[in-house]
Amino acid sequence: MGMIGNYKRITPEQLAELQKKPESITAFIFTDDDTAVSADRYLNIDKSWHGIHFLLTGTVASGEPPLANAVLGGMPLGLDNPEFDYSPARFLTPDEVQEVAEALSQISDADLQARFNYNALSAADIYPDIWESGSGELEYLMWHYVPLVKFFQEAANCGDAMLLYIT
């Protein structure tokens, strides 16, 4: 299955509750109630997360905010948990969501595509290690990047916080 990048928009009040009880993060994210996570409040960017991070920051796992916060940023919430493959779930405050949305809006699709170099992704060992020819791989990253930008913009417009986690 692999490591999948996930985002969940939450209210500032929900974030405050999770910060008070970080041990509840797993139950909060992995609810059995399908109606608890509407399509506009959840986003799955599949295995593209690492490639998108690399294109935004030029780094494997770091970078400068706000762009570094788009994929691998945020503050950890709770302890390491086997449900989360890469790191603990992390959160962004509404202000940080706003900053990421503004930064992403400054990068056009063409700008991001110009940063794509399949040799650089391969040399950096960017997950999921599919970087061979460049054509289908770029389309795959863009297929997930465009909804990610929209997701952050909608969250910012609503004053939402955000959870980021890799399962």
Secondary structure, 3 states (H helix, E strand, C coil): CCCCEEEEEECHHHHHHHHHCHHHHHHHHCCCCHHHCCHHHEEECHHHHHHHHHHHHCCCCCCCCCHHHHCCCCEECCCCCCCCCCCCCEEECHHHHHHHHHHHHCCCHHHHHHCCCHHHHHHCCCCCCCCCCCHHHHHHHHHHHHHHHHHHHHHHHHCCEEEEEEC
